[in-house]
Amino acid sequence: MRLIEPISVRFGADHLLRDPIPYLEAAGFVISESRRTGRGGVTFRVLAQKPAD
């Protein structure tokens, strides 16, 4: 994954290794579950809810 990261950022603006949880929390979401699966942890599943205003 670390070898592919620079290429994916350059051509797809996709950060494969970036942890999305801080960005979701900063946007006001409440994280109830998160896990990495797949070979090398390439799939990151997050269950989050945005509280009602």
C-alpha positions in Angstrom: 0.0 0.0 0.0 2.8 2.4 0.8 4.2 1.8 -2.7 0.9 2.6 -4.4 0.0 5.6 -2.2 2.0 8.3 -4.1 0.6 7.1 -7.4 -3.0 7.1 -6.2 -2.7 10.6 -4.7 -1.1 12.0 -7.9 -3.6 10.6 -10.4 -6.7 10.0 -8.3 -6.4 12.3 -5.3 -7.0 9.2 -3.3 -5.1 8.8 0.0 -5.3 5.0 0.6 -3.6 5.2 4.0 -5.4 8.2 5.4 -7.6 7.6 8.5 -11.0 9.1 7.7 -12.2 9.1 11.3 -10.7 12.5 12.3 -12.3 14.1 9.3 -15.7 12.6 10.0 -15.6 13.7 13.7 -14.5 17.3 12.6 -17.6 17.3 10.3 -19.8 16.5 13.3 -20.4 12.8 12.8 -20.4 10.4 15.8 -18.5 7.2 15.0 -20.2 4.0 16.4 -18.0 1.4 14.6 -14.9 1.2 12.4 -12.8 -1.6 11.1 -10.2 -2.3 8.4 -10.6 -5.4 6.4 -9.2 -7.0 3.3 -5.7 -7.7 2.3 -3.5 -5.1 3.8 -6.4 -3.3 5.4 -7.4 -1.7 2.1 -11.1 -1.6 3.0 -12.0 0.8 5.8 -15.6 0.5 7.0 -17.0 3.2 9.2 -20.5 3.5 10.7 -21.2 7.1 11.6 -24.3 9.2 12.3 -24.8 12.9 12.2 -26.7 14.1 15.2 -30.0 16.0 14.6 -29.6 19.7 14.9 
